[in-house]
Structures are given as C-alpha cells and as structure tokens.
Amino acid sequence: GDERYYWGLALDLSRGDGIPSDIYLRPPLWGCMLSGVAAFTANPFYGRLLTTLLGAAAVPFLFRLGLKLFSLRAAVIASIIYSLYPNYVGFSHYLWSETMYTLLSVVAACLFIEAFQGEVRPRMLCFLAGLMGLALLAKEAAVLSFAAAMLVALGIHFKKKALWLACA
C-alpha cells in the first residue's frame, strides 16, 4: 500500500539508491520529506511521528482561517472538529501524503484569504503559487485548488473580485 511505498521510497532515497522507476505513480514530495527522517533511522515510527506533527501543525492555520472568514467561535469550533474528527485522528499516524497535502492546502488557503482581504502583493501571490505547487507535489488532487486560485489570481485586475472568488 501507500505506507510501504512511501517508506520504501524514503529508505531508497536516504541510502542514495536514486529515484525508482515507478516514481511517476505518486507525487514525490512526501517520499522526499520522509527520506530526511529515514536518513537517521530505518524505524518508520519516526516517519509516523513526523506525519502526526504535520497534521497537528494544520490546526493553528485552520484557526486563523476561521477567524479571518467568520468569527472566534467558528475558528475554535473548526479547530476542535479537525483535531478530534475520527478520520483525522485514526489516520493521523499513517505514512500517507494526505497529511502533508492538508497542511500545505490549509496554509495556502489561509494566505490566499489574507492576500485578498488586504492589498494583493505580487510577492504574496508568487509565494502562494509556490506553496500550491508544493501541495501539487504532495498530492495530485491539489490541481483543483491550484486551478481555482489561478483563476482568481488572473482575475484580480477585474472589478468583480467577488465573482472570481466565488468561482474559486
């Protein structure tokens, strides 16, 4: 399964065995991230610990996103739901790329909202595009959020920003 593939890829990369020929089957970022852990130990427990920490790192960004879009109450509720939702808790320790993708997507969404609530700066949009590119390297599903953000970013010079935001 995915866990065996990603941990095997991490071990191969950490040993310097190079990139396997079947790398095209899955986006490479998560295996590369895990290879940093695998360079120190062959025990997948530490990869699972990294996964858990990355999942927990999404909580403050979810809180900030809820605060920017709604209210303090909504931010607290969203953070608690994310922290206690059985699927996230139950799968939080697996070596799956979804955790990295979730973190990158939540950070990108948070920055995206902040960029459009204030003055849109080109540097922020470039950073945001880079972050979304990393999300795409973590999980192929990121192409949907990347495409939506690009539509909005291309439409910032139009007067109907709300319409573009709705398209996203």
N, C-alpha and C positions, 0 to 999 in steps of 0.2 A: 503494500500500500504506500500511501504518501509518506508516512513516517519513515519507513525503511528506505525509500528512495532519497528523501532529503538528508537523512543522517548518513547514508552511504555516500552521497554526493559530497557532503561536508567532510567526511573522513578522506575521501579521494583527493579533494582539493587541499586539505591540510597536509597530506603526505606529499603533495606535489605531483600527483599522478596525472594531472591535467583534467581537462573538461571531457566528460564521457560523450560518446556519440549520440546518446539518447537525450541530451540536454534540451533539445527542441520540444520535448513533450511537455515540459513545465517551465514557467518563468524562472530565471536563475537567481534572483536576488536572495531568496530565503536560504537556498543552499549555500550561497556565498557567505551570508551572515553567520550561519551555523558553523561554517568552516573555521571562523575565528575561535569559536568555543572548542571545536574538535582539535584545533592545533594544541590545546593544553591538555585535553583528556579525551579518551575514547568512550567515556561513560555518557550515554545520552541523557542522563539525569540533568546535567548542566545545560544541555540544549533545551530541555523542558523548563528549566528554571528561567532561562532567557525568554522563552515563549510566554511564561506567566508574567514576567516583569513587563514585557512589551504590552501585553493585554491590560495590565494594571495602569500602564502609562497613558492609555487612552482615556481614562476616567477624568482627569483634570481638563482635558480638551473637550470632552463631552459636556462637562460642567460649564466651561467657558462658552461653548456653542449655545447651550440652553439659556445662559444668561444674556448673550447677545441677541438671540432671536425672540426670547419670551420673557421669563422672569426668574427671580431667585428660586422660587418654589419649583418651577419647571426644571431648572437646572439641577436642583437637588434630587428631584424625582427621577429624572433621566439618568443621573449618575448612579443612583441606588439600583434602578432597574438593570442597568448594564452590569453593575457589579454583582448582582445576585441572580441574574437570569440563568436558569438551569443549563441552557445550551452553552453559554459562555463559561460558566463555572465548570461544567462537565468536560468540555473540550479544551479548556484553557491550558492544559499541560501537554497536549499532543504537539508533535513537531509538524504542524501544518502551517502553510503560508498564509492562511486566512487571518491569523493574529497580526502579522506584520502588515498585511493589506488593510485591516481595520484601523490600525494605528495611523498609518500613512493617510488613509482616506479621511479620518476624523480630523487630523491636523490640517489637511488640505482644505476641508470644508470650513473649519474654524478660520483659517487665514483668508479664505475666499469671501466669507461673510464680512470679516473685518475690512477687507480691501474695498468692498462695495458699500460699506457703511460710512467710510471716510473717503478721503481723496484717493483715487486709484493711481498708484505709482507704478511705472513700468517695471522697476526692480522687483516690486512685490509680485507682479504678475509673472515675471520670469522665474522667480523663486518658486512660486506656486506651480508653474508648469513643470519645473524640475522635480518637485515633490510628487506631482501626479505621475510623472514619468517613472519615478521610483516605485510608486504604487503599481504601475503597469508591469514593472519588472518583478513585482511580488505576486501578482495575481492577474490573470488575463481579463477578469471581469472589470478591472479598472478602466478599460477602454470606454465604458459607458459614462462614467463620471468625468473622464478626461474630455470626451467629445462634448458633453454638456457645458463644461467650463470653458472650452474653447469657443463655443457658440456665444456664450455670454461675453467673454473677453473680446471677441471680434466685434461685438455689438455695443461696446461701451461708448462709442462716439455717437450713437444714436440717442435721441431724446427719450425714447421709451425704454429705459433700462428695466422697468418693472416687467415689461413684456419679455425681454430677454431672460430675466431672472426666472420668470415663470416657465420658459422653455427649458431651463436647466433643471 
